[in-house]
Structure formats: structure tokens, C-alpha cells
Amino acid sequence: MKSAKLKLRPHVRLETDAEGKGGMMLDTQSGTICACNESAWASLKALKRGADADALAKGLTTIFEVDPDTARKDVLALVGELQLMDLLEQK
């Protein structure tokens, strides 16, 4: 299944935490700040460059010990939340 390429909008900033494993996502238009765990952080960094849901899920299975179905479910949940916040654009 071919999914659309997604990218974080230009006004979304990512700031890595001191340990380099997670970080903060900042929406500079609304002032919303979200703390991100390691798996969300890996996906957000990929979304900053642009990626589809399949690539995001594959990235999670490569980095973390997670099965493909769980990775896909987690990616779809994250993408859904980012879309609700209007932080993604489709390419």
C-alpha cells in the first residue's frame, strides 16, 4: 500500500533533550510544546525531512524491538494526533 509522504510544517521546531534520546516539539504558531519519548522522537525527526507512514513504521522496527504491526499502529496514532494539531502537510 502506497501512503502519502508527510512532512512537519515549517513552523514546527524540534529540540533534542540533554540525553539525545527524546526532546520537545514546539509549534511556534500556537506556542504548544510537547515532550516526546524516544520512539516519537525518531518518527518526528523523519517527518521533519519528510516520510510516509510505511517508512516511519520500518524505522521504528529497525531502531526499537517492536513488531511491524505495533510500529504501524503507533505511527498511525502519532500521525493522527499531528494532523489534529494541523502540524503536518502532505507532499
N, C-alpha and C positions, 0 to 999 in steps of 0.2 A: 504494500500500500504506500503510495507516494503522498507525503504530507507537505504542507506549505512551509517554506522557510520563514522562520520567525526571528525577529531582532528586537532588542530592547530599544525603546525610543531614545533619542539623543539626550533628553533631559534626565535620564536615569544614570546616577553615578554609583559606582561600586567602590567601597573602601575596605581593604583587607584588614583583618584583625591582627594583633601583635604576633600571634602564633602562625599566621599564614594559612590557617585551615578553613576559616569562615570569614565573615565580615558583615558589613552593613550595606544595605541597598537604600539609596536616598533618591526620592522623587523631588527634584529641585523645583518643580512647578507647584506641588501641593504641600511640600515640606514633610511628607510621610517618610518615616525611617523604619526599616525592618531589619531585625537581626537575622542572620542566615547561618544555618548549620553547614557542615561540610558538603553534603550532597546537594543542597540547594545552591550553595556557592559554586560548585562545579558546573551546574546547569546554567546559572546566571552568567558566569564568565563565557560560556559557549554562546549564550544568547546575545551577549554584547557584540560578538563577532558575527552572529547570525548562524542559525542551525535549525533543522527540522526536528520534530519530536522523536523520530527514529534514531537520529544521531545523538540526541540528548540521552535517550534510554541506553544506547550502546555505550556511551561514555560512562554512565553510572555502573553498568555491569563490568566495565574494564577497571574502573578505579576502586569500586567497593564490592564486597562479597554479597551480591544481590542477584536474584534470578531475573531473567528478562521480563516476565510478566509483572513483577513487583516494580521494577525500574520504569516500565511503561506507565503503570498506574500512577506512580509518584510524579513522573514528568507531566502527565495529563492534568494532575491536580495542581501542580505549580503553574503550568501554562494557563489553566482556568482562572486561578487567582490573579495572575498578572494581567490577563485580559479584562477581568472585572475592574481592576485598578487602572485600566487603559494605559498600560506600560509597554505593550507590545505592538509592533507593526508587522504586517505580513509582506513578504517580498515575492 
